[in-house]
Amino acid sequence: MQKIFIANIEPQYFAGLEALQAACFPNLGPDERMCVHHFAKQYEVFREGQFVAVYHSANGEEQVIGQGSGFFIDFDFEHPDHT
C-alpha cells in the first residue's frame, strides 16, 4: 500500500530533508540551504516542533517529501515593536 505519513523528525530523516532542500531550492547554494547539521540542531533543541512528511511506496521504500517547523517565541503583546 502506498501512503504518506507525518511524524516528528528523527535522525533517520536528516539526509532526506537535506535532499529535499536541494530539490526545492535549486537556485540556492549549498551554504544557503539547510543541511543535516541544521536539522540535527533543530532536533536537539525543539524536536516536537519539527515535522516531516514521508512517502511509503508499495515496495517499502521511504522518501521525504515535505517538512515543516514550528518555533517557540517570547512575544510581549504589550510592546509589540521589536528590533
mmCIF file as gemmi writes it, N, C-alpha and C atoms, coordinates in Angstrom:
data_model
loop_
_atom_site.group_PDB
_atom_site.id
_atom_site.type_symbol
_atom_site.label_atom_id
_atom_site.label_alt_id
_atom_site.label_comp_id
_atom_site.label_asym_id
_atom_site.label_entity_id
_atom_site.label_seq_id
_atom_site.pdbx_PDB_ins_code
_atom_site.Cartn_x
_atom_site.Cartn_y
_atom_site.Cartn_z
_atom_site.occupancy
_atom_site.B_iso_or_equiv
_atom_site.pdbx_formal_charge
_atom_site.auth_seq_id
_atom_site.auth_asym_id
_atom_site.pdbx_PDB_model_num
ATOM 1 N N . MET Axp A 1 ? 0.833 -1.181 0 1 0 ? 1 A 1
ATOM 2 C CA . MET Axp A 1 ? 0 0 0 1 0 ? 1 A 1
ATOM 3 C C . MET Axp A 1 ? 0.882 1.25 0 1 0 ? 1 A 1
ATOM 4 N N . GLN Axp A 2 ? 0.537 2.214 -0.81 1 0 ? 2 A 1
ATOM 5 C CA . GLN Axp A 2 ? 1.259 3.474 -0.86 1 0 ? 2 A 1
ATOM 6 C C . GLN Axp A 2 ? 0.578 4.456 0.083 1 0 ? 2 A 1
ATOM 7 N N . LYS Axp A 3 ? 1.403 5.184 0.865 1 0 ? 3 A 1
ATOM 8 C CA . LYS Axp A 3 ? 0.811 6.167 1.752 1 0 ? 3 A 1
ATOM 9 C C . LYS Axp A 3 ? 1.827 7.219 2.153 1 0 ? 3 A 1
ATOM 10 N N . ILE Axp A 4 ? 1.294 8.314 2.658 1 0 ? 4 A 1
ATOM 11 C CA . ILE Axp A 4 ? 2.104 9.409 3.178 1 0 ? 4 A 1
ATOM 12 C C . ILE Axp A 4 ? 1.794 9.528 4.661 1 0 ? 4 A 1
ATOM 13 N N . PHE Axp A 5 ? 2.837 9.681 5.459 1 0 ? 5 A 1
ATOM 14 C CA . PHE Axp A 5 ? 2.588 9.913 6.875 1 0 ? 5 A 1
ATOM 15 C C . PHE Axp A 5 ? 3.39 11.113 7.352 1 0 ? 5 A 1
ATOM 16 N N . ILE Axp A 6 ? 2.893 11.74 8.412 1 0 ? 6 A 1
ATOM 17 C CA . ILE Axp A 6 ? 3.524 12.904 9.027 1 0 ? 6 A 1
ATOM 18 C C . ILE Axp A 6 ? 4.029 12.472 10.399 1 0 ? 6 A 1
ATOM 19 N N . ALA Axp A 7 ? 5.258 12.853 10.711 1 0 ? 7 A 1
ATOM 20 C CA . ALA Axp A 7 ? 5.841 12.497 12.001 1 0 ? 7 A 1
ATOM 21 C C . ALA Axp A 7 ? 6.807 13.59 12.431 1 0 ? 7 A 1
ATOM 22 N N . ASN Axp A 8 ? 7.181 13.567 13.701 1 0 ? 8 A 1
ATOM 23 C CA . ASN Axp A 8 ? 8.27 14.432 14.142 1 0 ? 8 A 1
ATOM 24 C C . ASN Axp A 8 ? 9.556 13.932 13.494 1 0 ? 8 A 1
ATOM 25 N N . ILE Axp A 9 ? 10.468 14.867 13.207 1 0 ? 9 A 1
ATOM 26 C CA . ILE Axp A 9 ? 11.704 14.428 12.568 1 0 ? 9 A 1
ATOM 27 C C . ILE Axp A 9 ? 12.501 13.537 13.514 1 0 ? 9 A 1
ATOM 28 N N . GLU Axp A 10 ? 13.248 12.654 12.916 1 0 ? 10 A 1
ATOM 29 C CA . GLU Axp A 10 ? 14.153 11.736 13.598 1 0 ? 10 A 1
ATOM 30 C C . GLU Axp A 10 ? 15.445 11.724 12.792 1 0 ? 10 A 1
ATOM 31 N N . PRO Axp A 11 ? 16.56 11.351 13.419 1 0 ? 11 A 1
ATOM 32 C CA . PRO Axp A 11 ? 17.835 11.341 12.701 1 0 ? 11 A 1
ATOM 33 C C . PRO Axp A 11 ? 17.807 10.583 11.374 1 0 ? 11 A 1
ATOM 34 N N . GLN Axp A 12 ? 17.01 9.542 11.261 1 0 ? 12 A 1
ATOM 35 C CA . GLN Axp A 12 ? 16.962 8.771 10.015 1 0 ? 12 A 1
ATOM 36 C C . GLN Axp A 12 ? 16.465 9.6 8.832 1 0 ? 12 A 1
ATOM 37 N N . TYR Axp A 13 ? 15.827 10.749 9.089 1 0 ? 13 A 1
ATOM 38 C CA . TYR Axp A 13 ? 15.287 11.576 8.01 1 0 ? 13 A 1
ATOM 39 C C . TYR Axp A 13 ? 16.179 12.766 7.649 1 0 ? 13 A 1
ATOM 40 N N . PHE Axp A 14 ? 17.254 13.016 8.389 1 0 ? 14 A 1
ATOM 41 C CA . PHE Axp A 14 ? 18.068 14.212 8.154 1 0 ? 14 A 1
ATOM 42 C C . PHE Axp A 14 ? 18.61 14.282 6.724 1 0 ? 14 A 1
ATOM 43 N N . ALA Axp A 15 ? 19.146 13.197 6.21 1 0 ? 15 A 1
ATOM 44 C CA . ALA Axp A 15 ? 19.7 13.201 4.847 1 0 ? 15 A 1
ATOM 45 C C . ALA Axp A 15 ? 18.601 13.455 3.821 1 0 ? 15 A 1
ATOM 46 N N . GLY Axp A 16 ? 17.433 12.862 4.017 1 0 ? 16 A 1
ATOM 47 C CA . GLY Axp A 16 ? 16.313 13.092 3.111 1 0 ? 16 A 1
ATOM 48 C C . GLY Axp A 16 ? 15.827 14.529 3.153 1 0 ? 16 A 1
ATOM 49 N N . LEU Axp A 17 ? 15.855 15.14 4.341 1 0 ? 17 A 1
ATOM 50 C CA . LEU Axp A 17 ? 15.472 16.545 4.468 1 0 ? 17 A 1
ATOM 51 C C . LEU Axp A 17 ? 16.469 17.447 3.741 1 0 ? 17 A 1
ATOM 52 N N . GLU Axp A 18 ? 17.751 17.119 3.837 1 0 ? 18 A 1
ATOM 53 C CA . GLU Axp A 18 ? 18.767 17.882 3.113 1 0 ? 18 A 1
ATOM 54 C C . GLU Axp A 18 ? 18.553 17.752 1.602 1 0 ? 18 A 1
ATOM 55 N N . ALA Axp A 19 ? 18.259 16.557 1.123 1 0 ? 19 A 1
ATOM 56 C CA . ALA Axp A 19 ? 17.995 16.346 -0.308 1 0 ? 19 A 1
ATOM 57 C C . ALA Axp A 19 ? 16.75 17.11 -0.746 1 0 ? 19 A 1
ATOM 58 N N . LEU Axp A 20 ? 15.742 17.165 0.109 1 0 ? 20 A 1
ATOM 59 C CA . LEU Axp A 20 ? 14.525 17.914 -0.202 1 0 ? 20 A 1
ATOM 60 C C . LEU Axp A 20 ? 14.83 19.397 -0.353 1 0 ? 20 A 1
ATOM 61 N N . GLN Axp A 21 ? 15.692 19.936 0.503 1 0 ? 21 A 1
ATOM 62 C CA . GLN Axp A 21 ? 16.095 21.339 0.386 1 0 ? 21 A 1
ATOM 63 C C . GLN Axp A 21 ? 16.717 21.611 -0.985 1 0 ? 21 A 1
ATOM 64 N N . ALA Axp A 22 ? 17.6 20.728 -1.425 1 0 ? 22 A 1
ATOM 65 C CA . ALA Axp A 22 ? 18.258 20.904 -2.726 1 0 ? 22 A 1
ATOM 66 C C . ALA Axp A 22 ? 17.248 20.838 -3.863 1 0 ? 22 A 1
ATOM 67 N N . ALA Axp A 23 ? 16.267 19.942 -3.757 1 0 ? 23 A 1
ATOM 68 C CA . ALA Axp A 23 ? 15.256 19.806 -4.811 1 0 ? 23 A 1
ATOM 69 C C . ALA Axp A 23 ? 14.31 21.005 -4.846 1 0 ? 23 A 1
ATOM 70 N N . CYS Axp A 24 ? 13.962 21.522 -3.675 1 0 ? 24 A 1
ATOM 71 C CA . CYS Axp A 24 ? 13.006 22.637 -3.6 1 0 ? 24 A 1
ATOM 72 C C . CYS Axp A 24 ? 13.639 23.991 -3.883 1 0 ? 24 A 1
ATOM 73 N N . PHE Axp A 25 ? 14.913 24.121 -3.589 1 0 ? 25 A 1
ATOM 74 C CA . PHE Axp A 25 ? 15.599 25.403 -3.735 1 0 ? 25 A 1
ATOM 75 C C . PHE Axp A 25 ? 16.859 25.25 -4.587 1 0 ? 25 A 1
ATOM 76 N N . PRO Axp A 26 ? 16.704 24.879 -5.867 1 0 ? 26 A 1
ATOM 77 C CA . PRO Axp A 26 ? 17.873 24.611 -6.711 1 0 ? 26 A 1
ATOM 78 C C . PRO Axp A 26 ? 18.728 25.846 -6.992 1 0 ? 26 A 1
ATOM 79 N N . ASN Axp A 27 ? 18.164 27.031 -6.83 1 0 ? 27 A 1
ATOM 80 C CA . ASN Axp A 27 ? 18.924 28.254 -7.102 1 0 ? 27 A 1
ATOM 81 C C . ASN Axp A 27 ? 19.741 28.726 -5.908 1 0 ? 27 A 1
ATOM 82 N N . LEU Axp A 28 ? 19.573 28.095 -4.766 1 0 ? 28 A 1
ATOM 83 C CA . LEU Axp A 28 ? 20.375 28.439 -3.601 1 0 ? 28 A 1
ATOM 84 C C . LEU Axp A 28 ? 21.634 27.588 -3.586 1 0 ? 28 A 1
ATOM 85 N N . GLY Axp A 29 ? 22.702 28.176 -3.125 1 0 ? 29 A 1
ATOM 86 C CA . GLY Axp A 29 ? 23.941 27.425 -2.991 1 0 ? 29 A 1
ATOM 87 C C . GLY Axp A 29 ? 23.885 26.524 -1.772 1 0 ? 29 A 1
ATOM 88 N N . PRO Axp A 30 ? 24.768 25.546 -1.697 1 0 ? 30 A 1
ATOM 89 C CA . PRO Axp A 30 ? 24.779 24.621 -0.562 1 0 ? 30 A 1
ATOM 90 C C . PRO Axp A 30 ? 24.904 25.325 0.793 1 0 ? 30 A 1
ATOM 91 N N . ASP Axp A 31 ? 25.618 26.447 0.83 1 0 ? 31 A 1
ATOM 92 C CA . ASP Axp A 31 ? 25.776 27.169 2.095 1 0 ? 31 A 1
ATOM 93 C C . ASP Axp A 31 ? 24.542 27.988 2.465 1 0 ? 31 A 1
ATOM 94 N N . GLU Axp A 32 ? 23.571 28.091 1.557 1 0 ? 32 A 1
ATOM 95 C CA . GLU Axp A 32 ? 22.341 28.846 1.813 1 0 ? 32 A 1
ATOM 96 C C . GLU Axp A 32 ? 21.169 27.942 2.208 1 0 ? 32 A 1
ATOM 97 N N . ARG Axp A 33 ? 21.299 26.661 1.958 1 0 ? 33 A 1
ATOM 98 C CA . ARG Axp A 33 ? 20.227 25.711 2.268 1 0 ? 33 A 1
ATOM 99 C C . ARG Axp A 33 ? 20.467 25.072 3.634 1 0 ? 33 A 1
ATOM 100 N N . MET Axp A 34 ? 19.399 24.543 4.198 1 0 ? 34 A 1
ATOM 101 C CA . MET Axp A 34 ? 19.541 23.769 5.43 1 0 ? 34 A 1
ATOM 102 C C . MET Axp A 34 ? 20.172 22.422 5.09 1 0 ? 34 A 1
ATOM 103 N N . CYS Axp A 35 ? 21.029 21.963 5.971 1 0 ? 35 A 1
ATOM 104 C CA . CYS Axp A 35 ? 21.683 20.674 5.747 1 0 ? 35 A 1
ATOM 105 C C . CYS Axp A 35 ? 21.54 19.802 6.995 1 0 ? 35 A 1
ATOM 106 N N . VAL Axp A 36 ? 22.15 18.65 6.965 1 0 ? 36 A 1
ATOM 107 C CA . VAL Axp A 36 ? 21.991 17.665 8.029 1 0 ? 36 A 1
ATOM 108 C C . VAL Axp A 36 ? 22.25 18.273 9.405 1 0 ? 36 A 1
ATOM 109 N N . HIS Axp A 37 ? 23.314 19.058 9.554 1 0 ? 37 A 1
ATOM 110 C CA . HIS Axp A 37 ? 23.61 19.574 10.898 1 0 ? 37 A 1
ATOM 111 C C . HIS Axp A 37 ? 22.57 20.588 11.368 1 0 ? 37 A 1
ATOM 112 N N . HIS Axp A 38 ? 21.92 21.313 10.443 1 0 ? 38 A 1
ATOM 113 C CA . HIS Axp A 38 ? 20.832 22.215 10.837 1 0 ? 38 A 1
ATOM 114 C C . HIS Axp A 38 ? 19.644 21.418 11.385 1 0 ? 38 A 1
ATOM 115 N N . PHE Axp A 39 ? 19.282 20.353 10.681 1 0 ? 39 A 1
ATOM 116 C CA . PHE Axp A 39 ? 18.165 19.527 11.136 1 0 ? 39 A 1
ATOM 117 C C . PHE Axp A 39 ? 18.504 18.832 12.45 1 0 ? 39 A 1
ATOM 118 N N . ALA Axp A 40 ? 19.756 18.439 12.62 1 0 ? 40 A 1
ATOM 119 C CA . ALA Axp A 40 ? 20.18 17.815 13.876 1 0 ? 40 A 1
ATOM 120 C C . ALA Axp A 40 ? 20.053 18.796 15.036 1 0 ? 40 A 1
ATOM 121 N N . LYS Axp A 41 ? 20.4 20.051 14.803 1 0 ? 41 A 1
ATOM 122 C CA . LYS Axp A 41 ? 20.286 21.063 15.858 1 0 ? 41 A 1
ATOM 123 C C . LYS Axp A 41 ? 18.826 21.334 16.193 1 0 ? 41 A 1
ATOM 124 N N . GLN Axp A 42 ? 17.962 21.432 15.176 1 0 ? 42 A 1
ATOM 125 C CA . GLN Axp A 42 ? 16.535 21.613 15.441 1 0 ? 42 A 1
ATOM 126 C C . GLN Axp A 42 ? 15.991 20.441 16.25 1 0 ? 42 A 1
ATOM 127 N N . TYR Axp A 43 ? 16.426 19.254 15.91 1 0 ? 43 A 1
ATOM 128 C CA . TYR Axp A 43 ? 16.014 18.041 16.622 1 0 ? 43 A 1
ATOM 129 C C . TYR Axp A 43 ? 16.459 18.106 18.083 1 0 ? 43 A 1
ATOM 130 N N . GLU Axp A 44 ? 17.67 18.584 18.296 1 0 ? 44 A 1
ATOM 131 C CA . GLU Axp A 44 ? 18.214 18.687 19.65 1 0 ? 44 A 1
ATOM 132 C C . GLU Axp A 44 ? 17.463 19.729 20.481 1 0 ? 44 A 1
ATOM 133 N N . VAL Axp A 45 ? 17.161 20.879 19.893 1 0 ? 45 A 1
ATOM 134 C CA . VAL Axp A 45 ? 16.584 22 20.629 1 0 ? 45 A 1
ATOM 135 C C . VAL Axp A 45 ? 15.071 21.885 20.804 1 0 ? 45 A 1
ATOM 136 N N . PHE Axp A 46 ? 14.345 21.516 19.74 1 0 ? 46 A 1
ATOM 137 C CA . PHE Axp A 46 ? 12.876 21.531 19.786 1 0 ? 46 A 1
ATOM 138 C C . PHE Axp A 46 ? 12.316 20.504 18.821 1 0 ? 46 A 1
ATOM 139 N N . ARG Axp A 47 ? 12.573 19.239 19.097 1 0 ? 47 A 1
ATOM 140 C CA . ARG Axp A 47 ? 12.139 18.181 18.179 1 0 ? 47 A 1
ATOM 141 C C . ARG Axp A 47 ? 10.625 18.12 18.031 1 0 ? 47 A 1
ATOM 142 N N . GLU Axp A 48 ? 9.877 18.545 19.07 1 0 ? 48 A 1
ATOM 143 C CA . GLU Axp A 48 ? 8.421 18.484 18.996 1 0 ? 48 A 1
ATOM 144 C C . GLU Axp A 48 ? 7.852 19.414 17.93 1 0 ? 48 A 1
ATOM 145 N N . GLY Axp A 49 ? 8.621 20.43 17.541 1 0 ? 49 A 1
ATOM 146 C CA . GLY Axp A 49 ? 8.145 21.407 16.565 1 0 ? 49 A 1
ATOM 147 C C . GLY Axp A 49 ? 8.621 21.163 15.145 1 0 ? 49 A 1
ATOM 148 N N . GLN Axp A 50 ? 9.305 20.044 14.912 1 0 ? 50 A 1
ATOM 149 C CA . GLN Axp A 50 ? 9.86 19.744 13.592 1 0 ? 50 A 1
ATOM 150 C C . GLN Axp A 50 ? 9.128 18.54 13.011 1 0 ? 50 A 1
ATOM 151 N N . PHE Axp A 51 ? 8.594 18.714 11.811 1 0 ? 51 A 1
ATOM 152 C CA . PHE Axp A 51 ? 7.78 17.669 11.201 1 0 ? 51 A 1
ATOM 153 C C . PHE Axp A 51 ? 8.315 17.272 9.832 1 0 ? 51 A 1
ATOM 154 N N . VAL Axp A 52 ? 8.059 16.038 9.476 1 0 ? 52 A 1
ATOM 155 C CA . VAL Axp A 52 ? 8.476 15.513 8.186 1 0 ? 52 A 1
ATOM 156 C C . VAL Axp A 52 ? 7.297 14.757 7.576 1 0 ? 52 A 1
ATOM 157 N N . ALA Axp A 53 ? 7.134 14.909 6.264 1 0 ? 53 A 1
ATOM 158 C CA . ALA Axp A 53 ? 6.157 14.117 5.515 1 0 ? 53 A 1
ATOM 159 C C . ALA Axp A 53 ? 6.944 13.065 4.746 1 0 ? 53 A 1
ATOM 160 N N . VAL Axp A 54 ? 6.573 11.817 4.929 1 0 ? 54 A 1
ATOM 161 C CA . VAL Axp A 54 ? 7.303 10.704 4.323 1 0 ? 54 A 1
ATOM 162 C C . VAL Axp A 54 ? 6.347 9.876 3.473 1 0 ? 54 A 1
ATOM 163 N N . TYR Axp A 55 ? 6.77 9.614 2.246 1 0 ? 55 A 1
ATOM 164 C CA . TYR Axp A 55 ? 6.012 8.771 1.327 1 0 ? 55 A 1
ATOM 165 C C . TYR Axp A 55 ? 6.511 7.342 1.469 1 0 ? 55 A 1
ATOM 166 N N . HIS Axp A 56 ? 5.602 6.429 1.735 1 0 ? 56 A 1
ATOM 167 C CA . HIS Axp A 56 ? 5.899 4.996 1.795 1 0 ? 56 A 1
ATOM 168 C C . HIS Axp A 56 ? 5.429 4.371 0.494 1 0 ? 56 A 1
ATOM 169 N N . SER Axp A 57 ? 6.346 3.862 -0.309 1 0 ? 57 A 1
ATOM 170 C CA . SER Axp A 57 ? 5.959 3.24 -1.576 1 0 ? 57 A 1
ATOM 171 C C . SER Axp A 57 ? 5.489 1.805 -1.344 1 0 ? 57 A 1
ATOM 172 N N . ALA Axp A 58 ? 4.899 1.243 -2.37 1 0 ? 58 A 1
ATOM 173 C CA . ALA Axp A 58 ? 4.379 -0.126 -2.292 1 0 ? 58 A 1
ATOM 174 C C . ALA Axp A 58 ? 5.479 -1.145 -2.005 1 0 ? 58 A 1
ATOM 175 N N . ASN Axp A 59 ? 6.713 -0.843 -2.432 1 0 ? 59 A 1
ATOM 176 C CA . ASN Axp A 59 ? 7.811 -1.789 -2.2 1 0 ? 59 A 1
ATOM 177 C C . ASN Axp A 59 ? 8.54 -1.541 -0.878 1 0 ? 59 A 1
ATOM 178 N N . GLY Axp A 60 ? 7.989 -0.654 -0.032 1 0 ? 60 A 1
ATOM 179 C CA . GLY Axp A 60 ? 8.55 -0.44 1.296 1 0 ? 60 A 1
ATOM 180 C C . GLY Axp A 60 ? 9.581 0.66 1.41 1 0 ? 60 A 1
ATOM 181 N N . GLU Axp A 61 ? 9.915 1.31 0.31 1 0 ? 61 A 1
ATOM 182 C CA . GLU Axp A 61 ? 10.887 2.399 0.371 1 0 ? 61 A 1
ATOM 183 C C . GLU Axp A 61 ? 10.234 3.658 0.923 1 0 ? 61 A 1
ATOM 184 N N . GLU Axp A 62 ? 11.044 4.473 1.603 1 0 ? 62 A 1
ATOM 185 C CA . GLU Axp A 62 ? 10.575 5.744 2.142 1 0 ? 62 A 1
ATOM 186 C C . GLU Axp A 62 ? 11.269 6.895 1.433 1 0 ? 62 A 1
ATOM 187 N N . GLN Axp A 63 ? 10.531 7.978 1.208 1 0 ? 63 A 1
ATOM 188 C CA . GLN Axp A 63 ? 11.105 9.185 0.626 1 0 ? 63 A 1
ATOM 189 C C . GLN Axp A 63 ? 10.526 10.39 1.356 1 0 ? 63 A 1
ATOM 190 N N . VAL Axp A 64 ? 11.409 11.28 1.814 1 0 ? 64 A 1
ATOM 191 C CA . VAL Axp A 64 ? 10.972 12.521 2.448 1 0 ? 64 A 1
ATOM 192 C C . VAL Axp A 64 ? 10.41 13.43 1.363 1 0 ? 64 A 1
ATOM 193 N N . ILE Axp A 65 ? 9.165 13.875 1.544 1 0 ? 65 A 1
ATOM 194 C CA . ILE Axp A 65 ? 8.522 14.715 0.528 1 0 ? 65 A 1
ATOM 195 C C . ILE Axp A 65 ? 8.039 16.055 1.076 1 0 ? 65 A 1
ATOM 196 N N . GLY Axp A 66 ? 8.212 16.295 2.366 1 0 ? 66 A 1
ATOM 197 C CA . GLY Axp A 66 ? 7.777 17.565 2.94 1 0 ? 66 A 1
ATOM 198 C C . GLY Axp A 66 ? 8.366 17.775 4.319 1 0 ? 66 A 1
ATOM 199 N N . GLN Axp A 67 ? 8.35 19.039 4.745 1 0 ? 67 A 1
ATOM 200 C CA . GLN Axp A 67 ? 8.935 19.384 6.036 1 0 ? 67 A 1
ATOM 201 C C . GLN Axp A 67 ? 8.256 20.635 6.559 1 0 ? 67 A 1
ATOM 202 N N . GLY Axp A 68 ? 8.092 20.724 7.856 1 0 ? 68 A 1
ATOM 203 C CA . GLY Axp A 68 ? 7.535 21.912 8.488 1 0 ? 68 A 1
ATOM 204 C C . GLY Axp A 68 ? 8.176 22.123 9.845 1 0 ? 68 A 1
ATOM 205 N N . SER Axp A 69 ? 8.228 23.381 10.26 1 0 ? 69 A 1
ATOM 206 C CA . SER Axp A 69 ? 8.837 23.714 11.547 1 0 ? 69 A 1
ATOM 207 C C . SER Axp A 69 ? 7.956 24.685 12.304 1 0 ? 69 A 1
ATOM 208 N N . GLY Axp A 70 ? 7.912 24.517 13.593 1 0 ? 70 A 1
ATOM 209 C CA . GLY Axp A 70 ? 7.271 25.47 14.484 1 0 ? 70 A 1
ATOM 210 C C . GLY Axp A 70 ? 8.332 26.046 15.403 1 0 ? 70 A 1
ATOM 211 N N . PHE Axp A 71 ? 8.053 27.185 15.965 1 0 ? 71 A 1
ATOM 212 C CA . PHE Axp A 71 ? 9.029 27.849 16.819 1 0 ? 71 A 1
ATOM 213 C C . PHE Axp A 71 ? 8.357 28.364 18.079 1 0 ? 71 A 1
ATOM 214 N N . PHE Axp A 72 ? 9.051 28.276 19.203 1 0 ? 72 A 1
ATOM 215 C CA . PHE Axp A 72 ? 8.62 28.944 20.421 1 0 ? 72 A 1
ATOM 216 C C . PHE Axp A 72 ? 9.138 30.368 20.355 1 0 ? 72 A 1
ATOM 217 N N . ILE Axp A 73 ? 8.286 31.321 20.701 1 0 ? 73 A 1
ATOM 218 C CA . ILE Axp A 73 ? 8.752 32.698 20.773 1 0 ? 73 A 1
ATOM 219 C C . ILE Axp A 73 ? 8.296 33.302 22.086 1 0 ? 73 A 1
ATOM 220 N N . ASP Axp A 74 ? 9.028 34.283 22.549 1 0 ? 74 A 1
ATOM 221 C CA . ASP Axp A 74 ? 8.658 35.038 23.738 1 0 ? 74 A 1
ATOM 222 C C . ASP Axp A 74 ? 8.253 36.416 23.241 1 0 ? 74 A 1
ATOM 223 N N . PHE Axp A 75 ? 6.945 36.622 23.062 1 0 ? 75 A 1
ATOM 224 C CA . PHE Axp A 75 ? 6.442 37.855 22.466 1 0 ? 75 A 1
ATOM 225 C C . PHE Axp A 75 ? 5.679 38.642 23.511 1 0 ? 75 A 1
ATOM 226 N N . ASP Axp A 76 ? 6.005 39.901 23.639 1 0 ? 76 A 1
ATOM 227 C CA . ASP Axp A 76 ? 5.34 40.791 24.585 1 0 ? 76 A 1
ATOM 228 C C . ASP Axp A 76 ? 4.249 41.555 23.846 1 0 ? 76 A 1
ATOM 229 N N . PHE Axp A 77 ? 3.008 41.143 24.008 1 0 ? 77 A 1
ATOM 230 C CA . PHE Axp A 77 ? 1.899 41.791 23.316 1 0 ? 77 A 1
ATOM 231 C C . PHE Axp A 77 ? 1.682 43.228 23.791 1 0 ? 77 A 1
ATOM 232 N N . GLU Axp A 78 ? 2.184 43.565 24.967 1 0 ? 78 A 1
ATOM 233 C CA . GLU Axp A 78 ? 2.085 44.943 25.466 1 0 ? 78 A 1
ATOM 234 C C . GLU Axp A 78 ? 3.071 45.863 24.752 1 0 ? 78 A 1
ATOM 235 N N . HIS Axp A 79 ? 4.134 45.3 24.213 1 0 ? 79 A 1
ATOM 236 C CA . HIS Axp A 79 ? 5.175 46.057 23.5 1 0 ? 79 A 1
ATOM 237 C C . HIS Axp A 79 ? 5.511 45.305 22.213 1 0 ? 79 A 1
ATOM 238 N N . PRO Axp A 80 ? 4.635 45.39 21.212 1 0 ? 80 A 1
ATOM 239 C CA . PRO Axp A 80 ? 4.813 44.558 20.014 1 0 ? 80 A 1
ATOM 240 C C . PRO Axp A 80 ? 5.96 44.967 19.089 1 0 ? 80 A 1
ATOM 241 N N . ASP Axp A 81 ? 6.497 46.183 19.233 1 0 ? 81 A 1
ATOM 242 C CA . ASP Axp A 81 ? 7.612 46.584 18.371 1 0 ? 81 A 1
ATOM 243 C C . ASP Axp A 81 ? 8.862 45.812 18.771 1 0 ? 81 A 1
ATOM 244 N N . HIS Axp A 82 ? 9.647 45.463 17.783 1 0 ? 82 A 1
ATOM 245 C CA . HIS Axp A 82 ? 10.884 44.74 18.057 1 0 ? 82 A 1
ATOM 246 C C . HIS Axp A 82 ? 11.966 45.234 17.118 1 0 ? 82 A 1
ATOM 247 N N . THR Axp A 83 ? 13.18 44.838 17.39 1 0 ? 83 A 1
ATOM 248 C CA . THR Axp A 83 ? 14.304 45.246 16.537 1 0 ? 83 A 1
ATOM 249 C C . THR Axp A 83 ? 14.795 44.072 15.74 1 0 ? 83 A 1
